[in-house]
Amino acid sequence: MPDAARVLPLDGIAPLIGPALTMTPLAPCMRLILRGRAAAAAAAAPALGMRLPVLACRSARTGERAALWLGPDEWLILAPADDPLAATLAAALAGVAHALVDVSHRQSGLSIAGSAAATVLNAGCPLDLDHTAFPIGMCTRTVLAKSEIVLWRTGALAFRVEAGRSFVPYVWQYLAEAGREFG
Amino acid sequence: MSALRTPTGGRIDRSRKLRFSFDGRSFDGFAGDTLASALLANGVHLVGRSFKYHRPRGILSAGSDEPNALVAVARDAARVTPNLRATQVELYSELRAESQNRFPSLGFDIGVINDVVSPLLPAGFYYKTFKWPAWAWQRLYEPAIRAAAGLGRAPTLPDPDRYISRFAHCDVLVIGAGPAGLAAALVAADAGARVILCDEQAECGGSLLAETAATIDGWPAGDWVATTLATLAANPRVRVLPRTTAFGYFAHNMVGLNERVTDHLAAPPADLPRERLWQVRAAEVVIATGALERPLVFPNNDRPGVMLADAGRTYLLRYGVVPGRRVVIATAHDAAYRAALDLHAAGIAVPLIADLRQTATGDWPEAARAAGIRVRTGAIIATTGGRRRVAWAGVAQPDGGTIEPVPCDALLMSGGWTPSVHLFSQSRGKLRFDAEAQAFLPNLSVERERSAGACRGVFGLTAALADGAAAGEAAAKAAGHGGARAPRMAVTAKAFGGGGLLGPAAGTAAKHAFVDFQNDVTAKDIGLATREGFRSIEHVKRYTTTGMATDQGKTSNMHALGIVAAALDVPLPQVGLTTFRMPYTPVTFGSFAALSRGDLFEPLRRTPLHAQAVAAGAVFEDVGAWKRARYFPRAGEDMHAAVARECVAVRSRAGLFDGSTLGKIEIVGADAAEFLNRMYVNAWSKLGVGRCRYGILCREDGFVADDGVIGRIAADRFHVTTTTGGAARVLALMEDYLQTEWPDLDVWLTSVTEQWAVIALQGPQARDILAPFVAGIDLARAAMPHMSVVEGQVCGIPARLFRVSFTGELGFEINVPADHGPAVWQALMATGAVTPYGTEAMHLLRAEKGYIIVGQETDGTATPDDAGVGWAVARSKRDFVGKRSLARASMAAPARKQLVGLLTEDPNLVLEEGAQLVDDPTQAPPMRLLGHVTSSYYSASLGHSIALAMLSGGRARHGARLFVPMPGGAIAVQVTAPVFYDPEGARLDA
């Protein structure tokens, strides 16, 4: 039986590293969509090791796990690929109305950082990315030019961009082209 | 260098000489020059030929309002930008510019014959002359007119430059960096607001750049500008954008800016975009766009050397260029006196100020007289003389009499100032006419904006600075930054007010008295239009083309209004005002396209198995944004041959197909089955875990919207598939119902379209081929019958394995997490037992089985019953989306179009999809149409052609002989059931 090597949408693309801008393809990770009401969010907390964010467009992190608020009843949970979270979370949520779906391969993306990162994102993203309007930890579904994306500010000058698997090359190429002037 | 440069002064860098060429002749200029100022410094006034009459034209203005000096600037064959205003083109080393609209040369242009015959070319000439015959317009007249008239030519090569779009937000956007704009930005920034300040010129400062007399807070004006810009630059919350035109004002304070990034550079860095299109969303906007000086309307006012007074002054003071050695001033406004005094102070002869007003009193005229300049009031300019440059001005009384020729080599004129209200108007603000200012001024705002300075009729440096500061304070406060107070600035400057003249002075002849320089419209043309019955300015505009050139009538609109108002003897506001359209100045297409060109024009979606399809030699087709493998030709095969081979392979052995684009939604929750009951026409409660069902989704109107196989993974978990094109739409529809109609249901939706790579393995050998690769799955017929699903492992990868078929053969659809798709595909290909097939074969195979494609057999007006899938409708259910509509009598009418099959009597004839069906091909048109062909193929497996059709009362017509009328004659067909292959379905259940 052949070895099932994973093929990622940005395979073969080297990170861009410059003084004002770095772009790095995301490594594989676990992505879970949890949907449900407050009871589900409460039940998930012990298994996650943190409370799910209830404020719109805010995230929570513990260790290498993160939960991103995507809607009043929807969170994107990120964890290392080998995290046993899926099973423990499913167990913790047993008996509580919810939907837990593995979307690890559904989307991928890149991290973009540097003093020019917000500017480069604004080449295609119409949101105000000033730190007063889009502080660290903020996340949202939005658009980058003609692609839907999930945008998450992970640091003062750092963002994570996720898009549907087939849109990831477009998102990368768009940002790389927009970032050319920043070296 | 040039005798036409002042010895000192101006903002040019005299240490940096730049060589450039105009029409092939080499000249020198300085860094800081525009092409216009550099040409003037070389004594070149003749820079273009007019649009219609090919009259020699010179530089009229010093800014974006320039109507005459349109040039093409070329870097190479692909980088040619036509129709640039020489007054805005910044000089760089080795700049190459060409004049336009002349043949064979600027000095000798045969098109000037149009001027000689101009009495034959009145307003509306084209409408009157080229009416007959109608066919000649398109073929003869229009091409000839377009070739003769016109502007520069666009390059035919693809644009090699890069353009970037940029979204930005701010508290206060200040448009215009003249005194009012700078003051507004300074105060708003001081209050803590996020500020964007843009200005269309290379340098910020506006009128202050040509200000040598005034002081602000004790600083000379130029130093104050530098200090202010340094203060703004040091503030990280402020962004200053020179060379940036606010070209359009859109809803909700979205303002479009066009930034020209590299056009001024001799060697633009490759990584810089040529232009940036900014879309700025501002909490508050301060419009500080200033005012434009108006020309005067008099005969031969378009002769090279005739220039706006303040433009002449700007060339002198900002660029150190002497606009003429002997300069006559003609004016209806005090502003020209300032120009006269500045010229006089620079040692330039000013033989006469001809003031059209009866009296000229006050500071400015008195100062001119005190300087010894002759002032003649109540005077008009009756004409000008000279060949390619003005040589004398003919000054006269309005009531006739002798013309006094005053020799000169330049004539500076001022008709007063027109506030630039275009952006305010685009924001849907309402203007009012101010009689004292003789101008339309902003009145009622709609957006969150305010005008400041000359653009709202506040003239004079002291007033403009104070107005700007107050606007900046108010804007910052409205945006939530109430901290600052507008400072009181100590200004020494002499002011002048509004007023001036609209239209020609009384007693002025209208012939060759140009109103719109760029479109060659004279006062006579506009007078003619009113005599011919045009009353509305919108009609006069279109009839005469005044104000319709690329300068949008910046220097002409108010004069045209004045002439029409006088001719009709009505108050000027009653004539109306034409619409200010965007863009304010022309914006390149490249800027609007920005990054969305070439590979980035649209996201191009590739499946996880794309590389494998490429390796197998696939030819792709576009399906929405997806690239799908259409067929896999081998050497020497065309599509027909490849598809035939692929179909035979599937029917006889096994084929491999990439179905990854299929829409997929995971529906989870205790009420999942109930939710599906309400959405789909089918019944779901009794579907067992591990079983699949073909589902039909209708809209509220009862017509088929989507279809797909739905598998029950667990009691509370369904794997729903949709059509490729319907994936997003179906998810949105479901989410809509869930959120608005049934929020009480315990069920949630998650799109998993891209989570899974889907590999369809179809054919009689499919089970045997797959068996070695699965673990934890019993493939036996009894354990895994047709329409079942099981979770297990394929190639060691966790998979959802469906036993489903869209081909009519024994088949599986292997769903593995997307990143693992290639490995599974390669493993199956490595068996050597499978043939990859594409969408074309897939379409043919399903048509042989009579399986519909939503959107091909259905067109949004087909019920499930029409489409031949009425068996799926669970009529006993209490309700489902579309049930009410399906109960209507008309939805069961026997004459509705129903799915049928068609067999041509000639088995080799393949019908055209979309062709119509009739029962009698000899009837006279329009024939009675009974239906149409929806799918049509040649079936290699069956050895004859097949077609599916939607036919009125079709199911009752099986066996009937109908006809498909075609240009080559009617084709006879026999109506059949829509299933051509294995109607018993034995192969599916193998």
Interface residues (C-beta under 8 A of the other chain):
Chain A: M1 P2 D3 A4 A5 R6 V7 L8 P28 I33 R35 G36 D73 E74 A97 H98 A99 L100 V101 D102 V103 S104 H105 R106 Q107 T119 N122 A123 G124 C125 P126 L127 D128 D130 A133 A145 K146 S147 G164 R165 S166 F167 P169 Y170 Q173 Y174 E177 A178 R180 E181 G183
Chain B: R162 I164 S165 R166 F167 A168 H169 R194 D271 L272 P273 Q279 R281 A594 L595 S596 D599 L600 E602 P603 L604 R605 R606 T607 P608 A611 A625 W626 E666 V668 G669 A670 D746 V747 W748 L749 T750 S751 V752 T753 E754 Q755 W756 F773 C795 G796 I797 P817 A818 D819 H820 G821 P822 A823 V824 Q826 A827 A830
